[in-house]
Amino acid sequence: MTKTQHIFNLDFVAADNFDEIIDSIIKEPTPDHLFPVVITPNVDLTVHLNKNKKLLPIFQHARFILPDGAPIIWFSKLLGRPLKKRLAGSDLFPLIWKASIQHHKKVFLVLPNEEVKGKLANEYPVAASYIPPFFEATKEEVEMEAQKIFPHLLQQEPDFVFLGLRYPKQEMLIVNLHNKLKAANSKMPLFFNLGASYEFYTGMKSRAPKWMQNIGLEWLHRFLSEPKRTFKRYFYDDLYIFILFLKEFLRK
């Protein structure tokens, strides 16, 4: 059984590699008491989930919660609940993607653009995909997109559904599709909430150099790559992680 540490109201996996996780995903169904999704919270997603009282109780029960972000590891050690290693979504996707191909898993992809779709289709032509138009993260617009995707899931019955949208669109879409499939008593896939991992994998976006990843500065690389989009995220929104840490420290 995979060991976890409870930090910031989430049960993060405390492992030093993906081997046991990949093996479980490929060979075993999601236990009934868990929500069928794999998430990889960095500081940003950890903060957002803790502020969202509707999504947090759902994603707290995700099948796997992997720590994606060096600060999460640092905080875990300061709190005396050490996580062994950063398990980034961008590192997970190549492994689970290749395992899906090797084991002939049925895959459905919700992707941001045609370029990513084309590159993934070249590697696994039988994978089905859908590229949503731009939509707002409102209940009504998420419902509209879910109604377009749902018939494909009913027909194809995929094992895995990969989503590459931004917070909170992909989280809201996962919950909506899960509820629809459950109501229809249809096959339930495992959802992967992996954000920009597909763009990194296909080379559409560049990851930070290894040395920056190793010392916890991948966020700086992303900020320098997209300063206008990420300034508020890194220098305002994500500072809430220190409040969460203080609350955890005082409880400890």
N, C-alpha and C positions, 0 to 999 in steps of 0.2 A: 504494500500500500504506500502511495506517495506521501511523504511527510510534508506538512504545511506549517506555516507560522501565521498567527492572526495579528495583522498589523493594519492600521487605518481602516478597520471594519471589513477587511478582506482576508481570506485564507490563501495566502501566497504559497506556491509550491517552493519548497526548500530542496532543490536538487542542483547538482553541478553539471548536468547535461540533459539532453532531450530523450535519451534512449527509452527509458521506462514510459515516458509520456507518449511517444510515437507508437510504441508497441501496444499500449493500452487502447489508443485511438483506433488503430488498425484492426485489432483483434476483438475488442469488447464493445458492447453497446453502452450507452450512457445509463448509469443507474437511475431508477425511477425517482429517487429523491433529489436528483440534481437537475439543474437547468442545462439543456443540451447546447452549450456554447463554450468555446475556448476564448478567453480574453487575455491580453497582455498589457495590463495597466502600467503606464509610465506615470510620472508625477502629474501630468495634465489630466489623464483619465481618472486617476485616483482622486484628485481634487473634484472633478466634475461629478463623479459618482457619489461622493460624500455629500455634495450639495444637492443632489437630485433624490428626493425622498421617494419618488416613484420607481426609478430605475435601480437604486441601490439594493432594496430588498430582493429584487429578482436576480441581479448579477452577483450578489453575495453567494448564490448557490450554483454558480457556473461550474461546469465539470472540471475545468482547469483554470486557475488564475496564476499567470506567470509574471514574475517581476521584470518589467521592461523599463529600466532606468536605473542608473548608478545611484542616484540619491535614495531610491527605495532600499537598496542594499545597505547603504551607509546608515540610514535611519534604523533599519532592523537591528543592526549591530549595537547602536547606541541604546536601543530599547531592551537589549538582552535577548532578543528573539531573532538570531542571525539567519539570514538567507544566504545560501552558499554562493550563488552566482546569478548574474543578470541573464534572464532567458527572454531575449528580445523576439518580438513578432517577426522582425526582418530576418532573424536567424532560423526561426521555426518554419516559416513558409517554404523555403527550398526543400527542407527535409520532408515535411508532410506532403508537399506537392509531388516529389519524386516517389514517395511511398505510395501515394494514391495511384500513380501511373503503374508502378510495379505490381500492385495488388488489384489492378483493374477496378478501382472504386468509381462509382458514379458521382460525378462532380457537377455542381452548378455554381457559376461565378457571377456575382454582381459587381461590375467593374466601372472605373471612372471614364474610360475612353477606348476608342477603337484600336489605338496603338498597343495598349496593354493586351487587349483581347487577341489581336493578331499574333503577338509573340507567344502567348500561352497556348493558343490554338495550334500553333506549329509544333509544340511539344506534345500536346494531348488533344488531337482533333475531335475525339468523342465527347469532350467536356462541353456542356451547354453553357450559354452565358447570356447576360442581359445588361445593357448599358442604359441606366435611367437618365432622363433629361434632368436638368437642374430642378430641384424642388426644395421648398423650405421645410425646416424641421417642425412642422405643425402636425397635429393629429390628423387633420383633414388631408393634407398633401401626402403624408406617409401612408395613409389608408389608400389613396389613389394608386400609389406605386405598388403597394402590397397586393392590390387587386390584379395588377398586371402580372406580377411574379407568381402569385399563388397557383394559377392553373398549370404553369410549367412544373411546379413542384409536385402537384397532384399526378400529372402525367408521367413525369420522369422518375419520380421517387429516388432522388439522389441520396447518396450516403453522406456527402459533405456539401455544405453551402459556404462558399467563401465570399465575404463582403469587403469591398475596398472603398468605403465612403468615410466621411468625417463624423465626429461626434456632434450631436446625438442622433444623426440620421440613421446610422447603421444599427445603433442600439435599439431605437424605436422600431425600425423595420424588422429586426430579429424578433422582438417581442410580439409584434403584430402577426408575423408569419407563423411563429410558434403557436399562437393561440388559434389561428385559422386551421392549421394542420391538426391540432389536438381536437378541435371541435368536429373536424371531418373524419376523425379516427384514421388518419392517413399515416404512412410511414414518416417517422420523425428523423430528420437528418441531424448531424452535428454541425452547428454553425461556427464559423471562424471569424472573429471580429478583429481584423488585422490591419485596418487603416491603409497606410501607404506602402505596406510590405510588397505588394505586387509591382508597384512602380520601381521600387528599389531592385527587385529581382530581375525585372525585364530591362533595367538600365535606363528607364525613363527619368529617374531621379538618382542622384549620387549620394551614397552614404558617406559619413565622415571617415577619414583614414583610421586604420586600426588603432594607431597610437592615441587618437582622440577618444575612440570608443573605450579603450582600456583605462583611461584616467577620468572617464565620466564627463567628457566635453562634447559628446555627440550633439547635445542640444545647441551648443554654440555654433557648430557647423550648420545646423538647420536654420538657426537664426540668421547667420550671415548669408545663407542661400535665399531665404525668403523673409527679409527683415520687416517689411510692411505687414505681412500676414501674421508673423509670429511675435512681434514686439509685445503686444498686450498679453499674449499667452504667457510668455516667459518672465516678463517684468512686472506683471500685475496679478493676473489670475492665479498663476501657479505658486505665488508666494503664500497662498493659503495653506500649503503643505506644512509650513512652520507652525501654524496654529494647530493643525491636526497632530503634529509631532508633540507640541506642548501638552495637549490634552492627553495623549497617550502616556507621556512621561509622568504627568501628575497622577494619573491612574495607577501607573506602575509604582 
